[in-house]
Amino acid sequence: MKLNKITIQLLSIYSVLHSHWGVEAIVVDYIRPALFGGSTIIPNIAQALVWALSAFTLGALYYFNYTDVGIVNAIKMLWKI
């Protein structure tokens, strides 16, 4: 099955979006201001780190898709092992 570049990029975007929502939910649930005496500094830093991690991951997937075998072929190669 041949996938085009748009489909592969959409897979990358949706994978990062899915993991971003999960990690963001963990941060919102477990790093809440009530744990830090009402201060929102630490929760805001944690939220910014989640955004930075998601942006870095998406950039890394784009780089991997354009300069290496790509995420789909990498998964196929893993299944061959």
C-alpha positions as CSV (number, residue, x, y, z in Angstrom):
1,M,0.0,0.0,0.0
2,K,1.5,3.3,-1.1
3,L,0.8,6.3,1.2
4,N,1.3,9.8,0.0
5,K,3.1,12.6,1.9
6,I,-0.1,14.2,3.0
7,T,-1.3,11.1,4.7
8,I,2.0,10.5,6.4
9,Q,2.1,14.1,7.7
10,L,-1.4,13.8,8.9
11,L,-0.5,10.6,10.8
12,S,2.4,12.5,12.4
13,I,0.1,15.4,13.4
14,Y,-2.6,13.2,14.8
15,S,-0.1,11.1,16.7
16,V,1.5,14.2,18.4
17,L,-2.0,15.7,19.0
18,H,-3.1,12.5,20.7
19,S,-0.1,12.3,22.9
20,H,-0.3,16.1,23.7
21,W,-3.8,15.8,24.9
22,G,-2.9,12.8,27.1
23,V,0.2,14.5,28.7
24,E,-1.7,17.8,29.0
25,A,-4.5,16.0,30.9
26,I,-1.9,14.5,33.3
27,V,-0.3,17.9,33.9
28,V,-3.7,19.6,34.5
29,D,-4.8,16.9,36.9
30,Y,-1.7,16.4,38.9
31,I,0.2,19.7,38.7
32,R,-2.6,22.0,39.9
33,P,-2.3,25.3,41.8
34,A,-3.8,23.9,45.0
35,L,-0.7,21.7,45.4
36,F,1.5,24.8,45.3
37,G,-0.4,27.1,47.7
38,G,-2.5,28.7,45.0
39,S,0.5,29.8,43.0
40,T,0.1,29.2,39.3
41,I,3.8,29.6,38.4
42,I,4.7,25.9,38.5
43,P,1.5,24.7,36.7
44,N,2.1,27.3,34.0
45,I,5.7,26.2,33.5
46,A,4.6,22.6,33.3
47,Q,2.0,23.5,30.7
48,A,4.6,25.4,28.7
49,L,6.9,22.4,28.8
50,V,4.1,20.2,27.5
51,W,3.7,22.6,24.5
52,A,7.4,22.7,24.0
53,L,7.6,18.9,24.0
54,S,4.8,18.6,21.6
55,A,6.4,21.1,19.2
56,F,9.7,19.4,19.4
57,T,8.1,16.0,18.8
58,L,6.2,17.2,15.7
59,G,9.4,18.9,14.4
60,A,11.3,15.7,14.9
61,L,8.7,13.6,13.1
62,Y,8.7,16.0,10.2
63,Y,12.4,15.8,10.0
64,F,12.3,12.0,10.2
65,N,9.7,11.8,7.5
66,Y,11.6,14.1,5.1
67,T,15.2,13.1,5.6
68,D,15.0,9.4,6.6
69,V,12.8,6.5,5.9
70,G,9.7,8.0,7.5
71,I,7.4,6.9,10.3
72,V,5.4,4.5,8.2
73,N,8.4,2.7,6.7
74,A,10.0,2.6,10.2
75,I,7.0,0.8,11.6
76,K,7.1,-1.6,8.6
77,M,10.7,-2.3,9.3
78,L,10.0,-2.9,13.0
79,W,7.3,-5.5,12.0
80,K,9.8,-7.3,9.8
81,I,12.1,-8.0,12.8
